[in-house]
Amino acid sequence: MTDLDPGGPAAAAVRAVQAGDTDTLDRLLAADPWLAGARVGDGASRTLLHVATDWPGHFPNGPAVVAVLVAAGADVGAPFHGAHAETPLHWAASCDDVAVLDALLDAGADIEAGGGVIGNGTPLADAVAFGQWQAARRLVERGARPNLWQAAGLGMLDLVRQQCTAVPPPGAEEITAAFWLACHGGAQPTAAYLLDLGADRDWIGYDQLTPLDAAIRSGADDVAAWLTAAGARRAHQVRDAGR
């Protein structure tokens, strides 16, 4: 466990990372090489690469900070020590921090690493679930392999069709979950395709929201209007009607 005494080297390194101060970070790492692999924070759960990608992300000079840490020996695939085992790439994806995401991938981060907060999944799973669309699309550009619900959230209709016509095809619950994600992602053509396949338009799903709720929360006004015209309901309406 690393002591984060405000006057200690670990605390100084955290401040340098968050400030994007690579000169200070270089000096600290040269004096105390163990910092590259140190665990900091509550329960010594995070590495300095996690600090560089922590919410809300987009810290100054982020890619250069990543480069300094990796050059000093930081493990680009180190898992978080806690309820989940997210890597720094998961955290960059969850912050929509594309520049740092690219820096981590360029340094060898595993794009398909598990351990995410969403179903123990990949960085792409986190990005899609949290609506971090720039990061999600960048991960796909860099080679991430979307499953059905991720492809639906991203509006990748051709891939959704391909997966829905596979043998065996996805089950009804998977179709409905993908429909919810398409509404969450504002992907109306994909949502319409999945609705035609039998998706439950009033499913109270993730975060106790219906697809209509998800579209409204995401600011997908066109999808919300389309769903409303199709008779879709919000969660409180479904509950009030006793389904």
Beta strands, then each sheet from edge to edge (+ up, - down):
end
